[in-house]
Amino acid sequence: MAKLVVLAVLASLISTVSCQSWTWSIYRSWGYPSPTWGTPWTYNSAPATWTTPPPPPSSNGLKVGYYADHNCSNAENIVRAAVEKASAGILAGLIRLAFHDCFVRGCDASVLLEGSDTEKQGFPNLSLRGFGIIDAAKDALEKECPGVVSCADIVSFAARDASYILSYKKINYTVPAGRFDGKVSFANETLGQNLPPPFADLATLKRMFADKGLDPTDMVVLSGAHSIGISHCPSFSDRVNPPASPSPSMDSDLAKKLNQTCDTPNNATTTVPQDSVTPDALDSQYYKNVMSGKVLFTSDAALNSSETLELVKKYAGSDDWNTAFGAAMVKMGYIGVKSSKEGEIRKKCGVINKS
Ligand code: HEM
């Protein structure tokens, strides 16, 4: 139990760490040592130094209906059956899981690997959820067609199925498949250069998505996923009390509510819905929220700028966004895809196969 509490605290602190000194002092005040990773927190300054080159989007032979051609025609149904058992919160987690997988070493299930120093232990990933659904799908798949379906494809299928359910069947796209699973995963690669932090400004967001082969439109469209799920208070502590005064760009009623909810001794474990208007629906309400200042993160509020406002207005309350979201998820799913030469089909999603 004590371990769980520590994890929850860490999870909620992941996003408080910035180049601003007050966030560092909050971080230290919880008694955790400064991170030992090598990459400095330079999100808002010059382009981050790459330890590895950004994986370019590549087709790498992905194909819709891949498993029908590979003796596992039931593969996508099996994943769907597992996803259908998930709660709304876990479904949200599954969509975020795909994003966090693809942005670090490409869509290769490196986010699922267990170990003391793997991506799963990286700060931004401590609040990920949905792993149990992926494991359940994998177990069922290994019974039906052993050694065929990659964990990377399971993550992609699960995000698609979660989107379908949470959008009340409005987001409905096909997933090109045939990814292989990576064999490498490092906690420190979740920080700095790969996963954007919630305090990122527009220039940083554009740069970090461009590094993955995604353009500003993809970035705006994918950010609409913040119409579901939850956030821990520290993830937006740069915008509300304590310690900063409420952001002027935040709706005053929301700011008041968040200040009350988060200004408590257990601030670090307290959560709030990302979208207070339609919390469990994956819909274009997010864009209305961006325009009315009812979003949590600096990175969400950044979309209310002259550069992106036309797109935000276009998607606000429009069903066009559903199709655009599916297309952007497919595009994201091509990031750094591994072939059979570079990867493997794991037997268990949490561990690489014994050679
Ligand atoms: C644009 C840059 C992005 C930033 C800075 C960002 C940051 C965050 C943060 C800080 C949280 C809350 C973590 C917590 O406190 O528990 C969160 C939650 C979430 N994010 Fe993002 N995110 C971004 C893009 C995306 C994308 C592209 C997707 C998916 C396509 C996504 C899906 C989600 C979902 C579904 C949740 C809620 C998860 C849950 O309830 O378990 N995010 N994001």
Boltz pocket constraint, residues with backbone or C-beta under 6 A from the ligand:
constraints:
  - pocket:
      binder: B
      contacts: [[A, 11], [A, 12], [A, 15], [A, 89], [A, 92], [A, 93], [A, 95], [A, 96], [A, 99], [A, 127], [A, 128], [A, 129], [A, 196], [A, 197], [A, 198], [A, 199], [A, 200], [A, 205], [A, 219], [A, 222], [A, 223], [A, 225], [A, 226], [A, 228], [A, 229], [A, 230], [A, 231], [A, 232], [A, 233], [A, 235], [A, 274], [A, 297], [A, 299]]
      max_distance: 6.0
